Amino acid sequence: MEGSRLGATVIRRRLMQSGAAFPTSFLSHGEGSGLWPSFLRWLNSTQWSERELVDMRDNAIGLFEYYLKSAEAQFPPYGPIPRTHC
């Protein structure tokens, strides 16, 4: 989540520097509101079972695999990117 917000900040900054009239307000969602620190506090204050931890890991991997498949479908000339699993 935080990486997405940091990436949005970089994209917004570059768009603004380009001088082009692109909409950018959606790229500043949550800026300055401390969402990441509050999420980490919640995450660290919760007792997770081993099963929940495995499920979280597997679901995160599945989600990113879906993103990658979607990107590969949109940009087939680049072909599949070799990937390894942990």
N, C-alpha and C positions, 0 to 999 in steps of 0.2 A: 504493500500500500504506500509506504513512504517513498519507495523508489519511483512509483508512478507520479506522486506529487512533485518529487524533485525533478523528474523528467519533464513534467508539465511546466515547471518554473523555467527550465532551460529553453524549452520550445517557445513559451510566451515571450521571454526576453529576446530571443532571436527574431521572432516575428515583429516585435515592436521596433527592434533595431533596423529591420529591413525597410521600414517606412511604408510598407504595404498595409492596406486597410483590411486586416483579417480580424474576425471576432476572437477575442482572447479571454474574456471574463470567466468563461467556464474552466479555464486552465488555472485559475487561482482558488478553486474550491478548498476550503478549510485552511487557507493560508493564515498563519498567525493565531490559530485557535487552539493549538496544543493537542490536536487529535492524536498524533503518534504517541507522545508521552502518556496520554490518558489510556490509550489502547494497551501500551506496554504495562502500565500499572495494573490494569484489569487482567491481562494475560498472566502476569507473574503472581497475582494474588489468588489465582484459581488453582485448585488441586485437580490435576488431570490424571485419569487412569491410564494405564499402559495401552489399553484398547483405544481410548480417545486420541492419544498421541499418535498411534499407528494410523488411525483413520484420518487425522489431520494431515499427516505427512502424505499418505496415499492420495487424498483428495487434492492437495496442493500440486502434487506431481501430475495427476490426471488433468487438472485445470490447465497447467502450462503445456502439457502435451496437446490438449485441445487447441489452445492458442497457436501453437506451432503448426498443427495440421491446417488450421484455418489460414494462416499466413502462407503456407506452402501451396494451398489451393488457389489463393489469390495471385501468387507470384510464381507460377510453374516454371518459367524459364530459368530460374535460379536453382531449381531442383531441391530435393530434400537435403537438409543439413544433417550430417552424421551427429549422433548424440549418444552419450553413454548414460547409464543409470547408476545411481549410488547404491 
